[in-house]
Amino acid sequence: MGKLDGRIAVVTGGSSGIGAGTARHLRDEGAEVCVTDVSPPREDGGLMYLEHDVSSADAWLRVRDLVVSEFGRVDVLVNNAGIFLPGMIADISLEVWHRTLAVNQTGILLGMQTFAGALEESGRGSIVNMSSYAGMQGHGTSVAYQAAKWAVRGMTRFAAREFAPRGIRVNAVVPGFIDTPMMAAGGDALRDTVVRRTPLGRLGEVADIAYAIGYLAGDESAFVTGTEIVLDGGMLA
Ligand SMILES: NC(=O)c1ccc[n+]([C@@H]2O[C@H](COP(=O)([O-])OP(=O)(O)OC[C@H]3O[C@@H](n4cnc5c(N)ncnc54)[C@H](O)[C@@H]3O)[C@@H](O)[C@H]2O)c1
């Protein structure tokens, strides 16, 4: 018996990195999983895939309708999709600012808005939103990424209060530095610095985050809403 037997889950940005690992883990725990992404999966995990830009309200409606018609219901929404575009306040272009917020922040608003009805009907709906270490402190190289990841934590708390009467729980995960293509783009120097600054002495693995999302998706976290789980190897400590 898996912890998520019979659940229907949607994972955005599920073609790569944390999203792909989360989709695999939810599947291994018994869920039917639909992966959505702007790009097709890097590996064929045998999961349903829908092309989807999370910054488009119309695309969200199409995804919801296809998932509900395929599976009949939705129990779990993992708002994982995200982009990292560098930019300091001194020189960030408005194009980079708006695109980052459109994907990393508005995408999460649209997901929660579009799927709230279906998650309410499930009776055990759970939303997990992707924040970041960058949403907990003031260090980094992208003011837009940082602004969006802080906003995700605020929206998560707001949504938890708004949706509690509808039986939907809403939480966030806060990864530190995780070994994914997004992290690899920072190069070896970033990796070495991070490992030095992390008390547990390593980068996070995709599975470290996937397990927390699996916990928040299922019944073991039935009394958990409006909060976040930090998975950073002790960096914030
Ligand atoms: N890797 C880390 O160290 C780290 C740390 C903290 C938070 N995060 C967050 O975790 C999430 C996943 O990151 P990752 O490291 O796995 O990165 P990744 O680049 O490996 O995966 C991100 C996925 O999102 C998809 N995506 C991008 N724009 C999209 C859009 N508009 N609509 C739908 N899908 C889109 C990409 O195609 C990709 O498959 C992101 O929200 C990221 O900000 C990552």
The ligand as a Gaussian input file, in Angstrom:
#p B3LYP/6-31G(d) Opt

LIG

0 1
 N       17.457000      23.755000      -7.603000
 C       17.471000      24.503000      -6.521000
 O       18.516000      24.678000      -5.878000
 C       16.201000      25.160000      -6.045000
 C       16.202000      25.754000      -4.767000
 C       15.060000      26.339000      -4.290000
 C       13.906000      26.355000      -5.071000
 N       13.923000      25.797000      -6.309000
 C       12.677000      25.862000      -7.067000
 O       12.255000      24.546000      -7.395000
 C       11.508000      24.566000      -8.603000
 C       12.086000      23.555000      -9.564000
 O       13.422000      23.934000      -9.852000
 P       14.521000      22.927000     -10.421000
 O       15.767000      23.216000      -9.713000
 O       13.975000      21.552000     -10.463000
 O       14.690000      23.543000     -11.890000
 P       14.650000      22.899000     -13.348000
 O       15.071000      24.005000     -14.231000
 O       15.372000      21.599000     -13.376000
 O       13.093000      22.577000     -13.544000
 C       12.146000      23.599000     -13.703000
 C       11.090000      23.111000     -14.673000
 O       10.099000      24.147000     -14.800000
 C        9.762000      24.235000     -16.169000
 N        9.212000      25.546000     -16.476000
 C        9.877000      26.718000     -16.640000
 N        9.017000      27.695000     -16.977000
 C        7.789000      27.131000     -17.012000
 C        6.501000      27.632000     -17.298000
 N        6.299000      28.921000     -17.624000
 N        5.439000      26.792000     -17.234000
 C        5.619000      25.471000     -16.919000
 N        6.826000      24.943000     -16.654000
 C        7.894000      25.767000     -16.692000
 C       11.065000      23.966000     -16.911000
 O       10.833000      23.609000     -18.270000
 C       11.658000      22.849000     -16.078000
 O       11.255000      21.571000     -16.552000
 C       11.573000      26.011000      -9.113000
 O       10.393000      26.692000      -8.719000
 C       12.780000      26.573000      -8.398000
 O       12.703000      27.955000      -8.257000
 C       15.034000      25.202000      -6.821000

